[in-house]
Structures are given as C-alpha cells and as structure tokens.
Amino acid sequence: MSKPEVLLLENIHPAATDVFERQGFVVHRHSGSLGEDELIEALQGITMLGIRSNTKVTEKVLASTPDLLAVGAFCIGTNQIDLAAAAQRGIAAFNAPYSNTRSVVELVIGEIIALARRLTEKTQRMHDGIWDKSAEGSHEVRGRTLGIVGYGNIGTQLSNLAEALGFRVIFFDKADRLAHGNARRVGTLDELLAESDVVTLHVDGRPGNAGFFGAAQFAKMKPRSMFINASRGMVVDDVALRDHILSGHIAGAALDVFPVEPKAQGEPFESALRGLPNVILTPHVGGSTQEAQEEIGYFVSGKLTRFLHSGSTELSVNLPEVAAPHMEGGSRIALLHHNVPGVLASVNQVLAEQQANVTAQYLSTRGEQGYVVTDIATPLSDDALDGLRAAEPTIWLRTY
C-alpha cells in the first residue's frame, strides 16, 4: 500500500514535516502559495494539504482534487478555505485558533509603544545622520485608553497585557464576551472610537467584515489617536487611513495585514500607506515567531494525522466534532452522513445483525451533517460495510 502524501505550502514550520514523516507520510513542500490552477495540479494524488493565509482553497480546487481528505490552515483564520464546499465533500478542515495568540499580542504591544514614542521617525533620522533629541510628540502609554475591537482569544490576552502596562481598556464585540480584569465593554463602536487613544482591530475574516473600517470610522476617532490592524487586510480602507494620517487626524498607525498581499517571499509590495511618517508596515508576521510557528506546526499536523489514522474530528471547523480517543484494540467504523433521521438506527441494526460487540460509540451533528464513530471488538464483514457505504445518507465510511 502506497504511503499517504501531504503538500505543505507557504513555509510551514519543519515541525509539521517531522510529525507527518513519523506518521508515514510522504511530504512535499513549497515555499510560496499557489494560484488556483497551480494548486489543482499540485494536489493530484495528495491526501492532506497544509496552507497558511495566502493560499485560496476554492470550490473549484476542492471539486478537482478527488484524493484530498483534509486541509490544515497553519494559522488562525480559515476564510481562505471554502468551508461549506469542503464540508459537502466530506473534506475536513482544521486550524490553530490559539497557538500564535501570544505572538500577535506582543507585536501589537510593541507597535503601540513604538508609535507612541515615534520610534519609526527617530530611527530613520538617525540612519540619515540627524541627531533629533526631542520629546515633541513622544508619549508614555500609561494612563491612555486602549480600544479593542473584537474581544476573542487575541483581544482578551491583549487586554490583560495592556492593563499591566497601565492602559485603561475598553472593548466592543457583537458577541457576548466576559470582560477580563478592569476592562469595560462599550455598547457601540462609535462610543469606543470617541474614547480611545489607540484603536486596535481583532476581528475575523468573514465576508460581512469586508470594508468594516473606513473613512466614517476614522473620522469618529479621537484627534491624534493611533490605529492598529493585525486582523484581516480586507477589513480596512487603507486609502481612507492614508487621508486621515496626512491630515494629522490620526497620529500613527501600524498594519500587519493588507487587502492585497504578495504570494511569495521577495515579491513587490504595493500599498497606499508606504512612505508615510509614523506608520509601521509589517509583512503579515503577527503570528510569525519561531515559537508560534513551531507550536502551530505540531498542533495542526497532529489534528490532520489523527483524523486520517483514527477518524477524530476534534476541533474541525467544518465537520461535526467527534473527539474519538486512540484505539487500544479492535476495529473502528467512522461514518460521515447527511443529518437525516434514522441513520444511527440503521448503523446499529447492521451491528446487531452482525452480532458485533460494540465497545464505544461517539456521535455528533453539525448543520446538515452527522458523524458517528463506532468501536467494535472484531471487524464487520465486507458485505456489511458495503451496505453502509451504499446507503443514501452516507457521504463516506472509513475503517481503522
């Protein structure tokens, strides 16, 4: 039997390669992202795909890759994957929702201090041979108000660290979030913008957030406040931000994400924000510390290999979640099916007819799909398995 093959794109940490190779995979690596047609060609015969944020896994890609079983996003976001199309085909998707949280938070804290002290301008003058020892426009962050838009994993950890530095923290989130420490929820985005000395965005990449922050929002920010976006590039109107920086209304900004980003290392980067004073531009490196990337490499590759070898869908972002434990013996049947009445009864009827000794059974549903994993003492007959595979609700059935 041939070894399963995995394709890893966008310089995924070598830790992932180690995990896959130890689990018997053949690993193919590519340093950059791939366009749609290139990706389809590269995925022929591939069982698992690992990407970061630049590679787009579209419905066309998924429909053209019959061997693909799962996609791993070695990052937080999954908006680059058509999750609904993947789910329809029974292709599992996993991500790393927590592994690089600290790295993003530390970058944001560093940027806030650098902007408040105008370090970008100071260091440029020094490189130009100009000694500008002036406190003009340079401020401490202690006592300032930090407004966090999006109070999820990153927003809450940022809240904790910012308070330790002496910030007053307020936040706005459409979801019901518990405030950490002395942070205070505000009822509207406009209220947050009016109060904050620094506004930082930590929202996800759902389509409804496109163009979320534009000219109207920048105009409502406090005069001489600062702005940070380490979430998604399409969320912010960069041209509107440029206008408000040039007018002096916004005192400084830091951006790690952009509406259009180069696909590979060394490619040209274009932005309306290039060349502006007190503006920090970084190439989508919020989560790109060695510690975070190594942890992500282990985490996501572990989820992918467990899915292939044991059927576990724990922390899948698009299939029903079943945290099936490691088998100590016997046989396992994993059945992904359309969520219609009677499927579990049909499975159990087959098991009863085969006089199978069921040692454990796990079941979960998500939207239009259900997933049942059954452990039995001895394997079912081929005829019984073929009958379950041929049942109308079945999407796929696998044995372990």
N, C-alpha and C positions, 0 to 999 in steps of 0.2 A: 504494500500500500504506500502511495507517494505521501511525502510529508506536506502538511498544510503550508501555504505561503502567505506572507504578510508584506504589505507595502507601507513603508513609513516615509512620509514627506515632511518638508519644512524643518529639517534639522532637529527632529525629535531626539531627546537625550539618549545616549547609548545605553542607559539603564533599561530602556524598553527592549532594545535588541538583546540584551543579556537574558531578560525574562523569556522572551519568545524562543530564543535558541535553546534555553534549558528545557522548554516545554516541547521541543521537537519541531519548531517551525523553521522554514527557510525564509530568511529576512532579506528584503530588497529595500534599499534606502535611496532617497533623492533629496538633495539639499533645499530645493525650492518647492513652490506649489506648481500645480499643473492646471492648464485650461481644460475645458470640458472634454474636447475630443482627445487630447493627450491622456487625460485621466481614464477615459473609457478604454483606450488601447492598452494602457499600463495595467489595468485591473483584470485583464483576461487571465483566468486561472488563479486569481488571488482570492483567498478566503477572508482575510482581515485587512482593513485599511486604517492607518493611523495618520491623522492630519492635525494641523493647528488652525489658526484663524483664517488663513488666506485661501485655502482650497475650498471650492464650492462643490458640494456633492448634491447635484440636482436630480430631479426626477428622471431626466434623460440618462444620466450616469447610472442610476440605480436600475433602470429598465434594461440597460445594455450590459450588465455585469452579472450573469446568472450564477457565478460561483461565489459571489460575495455574501458572507453571513453576518458580518458586523462591521461597524465603523466606530473608531475611537477618536474623540476630539481631545487632544492632549492640551487642554486649556479649559477655561470656564465656560465660554459661550458655545452654543450649538446652532446658532441661527444660520451658519454656513452649510448646514445639512438640512435637506428637505425631510424632516422627521416624519411627517404624515405619509409621504411616499415610501419611506423606508419601512414604516410600520405595516403598511398594506402588503409589502412583500416579505414581511417577517424578518427584516434585517434589523438587528438590534443596534442601538446607538448608546454610547457611554461617554461621559466627560469627567472632568476633575473639578468639582464645584468648590472645593476647599483648599486644594494643595498649594495654590500660589497667592492666597489671600494676603498673607503677611508681606509678600514681596510688593504687591501693588500698594498696600498701605504705607510701607516705608518709602516708596517712591513719592507718593503724594505728600507725605510729611516733609520730605527733603525739598520738594518743589515749593511748598508753601514758604518754608524758611528762606530758600534761595530768592524767591520773588519778593518777599517782604524786605530782605536786605539788599535787593537789586544786585545780586551777585553776578548775574549774566552781563550786566553793563560794566561792573567793576573789573571783572576778569578780562573782558575784551579790551578795556582801556589799558590794562597792564600789559597785555600782549602787544598792544600798539605803542608801548613805551611811554604811556602817560600815567603819572602819579596823581591820582584823584582821591586824596584822603579827606572825604567829606561825608557827613552824616545826612545830608539832604536826601529826603525820600526813603531813608532806611528806617525800618521799624522792628520792634520786637513783636512776636506773635502772642505773647502773654496778654490776657485780657481781651483779645479780639474774639469776634463771633464767627464760628465756622458753620456754614450751612451745608448740610449733606443731603443731596437729592438722590434717594434710593438707599434704604436702610437695611440692606440684606447682609450677607456674610462680610463683604468688604466694608460697607458703610458702618456696621456696628463695631468692627475692630478698629477702624479709623476713629470712630467716636471715642473709644476707650483711650487710645494713644494721644489723641488731641487734648482730651481733658487733662491727662498727665502733664502736658506741656503748658497748661494754663488757659486753654481755649474755653470759651462758653460755646456749647454745641447745641444747635437746633437741627431738626431734620424734617423732611417731608417725604412721605411714601403713601402711595394709594392703598397699599396693603396694610393690614393691622399689625404693626410691629411694636414690640416691647422696648421701651427706652432703656438704654444702658446708663449706669451712673447717674449723673445730673443732667443728661441730655434732655431736651424738651421737644416734643412734637409740635409742629405748627400745622394749622388747618389747611393752608393753601400754599402753592408755590410762590405766589406774589408776596405773601407775608414773609416767607423765607428770604426772598430776594431783597426785600426792603430792609431787613435786619442784618444781613450777613456782610462781614468784611471779606470773607472768602467763600465762594460758592464752588462746590466740587460735585461732579456728576458720577453716579454709580448705578446706572440703570441698565437693563438688558437690551438685547438687540431685536426684540420683537418688532414686526413691521409697523405697528402703531406708534413706535417711538421715533420713527424717521422724522427729521425736522423738528423734533421736540423743543429744541432750544435755539431761538433765532433772534432777530432784531428786537421784537417786542419784549422778550425776556431780558436781553442785555440792557435795554433802556430802563427797566424796572430795578436793576441792581443799584446798590449804593454808589454814589460817585467815588472814584478812586478805589473801588474794591477790586478783588482779584478773582480769576476764573480758572478752573481746572477741569479737564475732561480726560479721564482714564477709563472710560466705559466703552462706547462704540462711536466710530467716526461719523456714521450717518445721523447721529442724534443732534449734531451741532451744525449750524450755518457758519462756516469759517469766514466767509466774506463779511457777514454781519459783525462777527467778532473783530475782524481787522478794522472795520469802520469805527467801532467803539474804542479800540485801542488808540487809533490815530487821533480821534477826537479828544482823548485824555480821560474819557469817562471810565474806562477800565484801566487800572494802573499796571496790570501784568497778567499774564496767562501762561498756562502750561498745558500742552496737549501731547498725549501718547498715542492717540488713535485719529484716523483721518478717513474722510469719505472714500477716497481712492488711495490705495497703498500699493507700492511696488510688490511684485510677486516673488522676487528673488533678491538675494544679497547683492548689493552693488548697483542695482538698477537706479535710474534717476528718480528723484522725489520732487514733486511739484506741490506747492501749497500757497494760498493767498497770504499765509502768515509768515513766510520766510522773510528774513531781513528786518523784522520789527524789533525794537529795543524791549528788553524785559519780557521777552517771550521765549519760553523753553519748549523746544520741539524734540521729542524722542521717538525712535522708530518702533513703536508698539512693543516696548520692553518692560511693561509694568510687571508682568509675571516672569520675566526672563532673568532670574538669578539662578546660579548653579544649584542652589539648594532646592528652589521651587521646581525647576525643570527635572531634576533627578527624582524628586518625590512624585511628580506627575508621571514620569516615565514608568516608575514602578506601579503606581496606582492604576492607571488606565490599562496598561498591558496586563496587569493581574485580572482586571474585570473581563477583558477580552478572552484571555486564556481559560478562565473559569467558565465563561459562557460556552466556549467550544467543547471543553472537556467534561463539564458536569451539568450544563444546561442552566446554570444560575444566571438570573437576570437582575440581581441586586443592583440598585442604583441606575438601571437603564432609564433613559429619558424618554423612550417612546414605546416600549413594550411593557406589559404587566410585570410587576416586580415580584419575583419569587427568589428568596434567599435560600436556595437549596444547598444544604451542607455537603461536605465531602463524603462520598460513599465509603463505608468500611467493607462492603462486600455486596454480593447480589447484583441486580440489574436495575437500570433506571430508564423510564419512558418519559420523554418530555413532549407534550402536545400543545402547540400554539393553534388556537382555533378562533373562529368568529364567535362573538359573545351572544349565543342564542340558547334558549332553554334546552335542557336535555343532554348536553354534551357529557357532563360528568356522570350522569346515569348510564349513558351508553358505554363510557370507558369502564365503569365499574361492572357493568353487565359482562363485558368481554373478560374482565379479570376473574369474575365469578365462574364463567363458563370454562375458563382455563384452569380453574382451581388454583389461581395464583395466590401466594401468601404475601399480602401487602404489608410491608414494614413501615412505610411512611407515605404520606401524600400531602402535597402542597398546592394551593390554588390561589390565583389572583386574577382580577379583571381590570382592564383599563379601557374605557370608552367602548369601542366596538370589538375589542379582542379579549380573549381569556387565555390563561396559561395554566396547565395542570402538569405537575411533575409527580410521578408515582414510582416509588422504590418497591421492588418485589424480590423475593428470595431467589427465584430462578427465572431465566428469560422466558418471554412469551414465544409461542410458535410463530414462524414466518407468516402463516396464513392469518393469524390474529392481528399481527402488526400491519399486514397489507390491508386488512379490513378497516382498521382505524385510519390508515393513510388515505384510503379511498372515500371516507365519509365526507359528506358535503361540507360540514363546518370546518374541516381541517385545513389549516394553512401549511403547517409542516409537522412532521413527527420525527423525533430522533431518539436513538437508544444509546445508552452508555454502559 
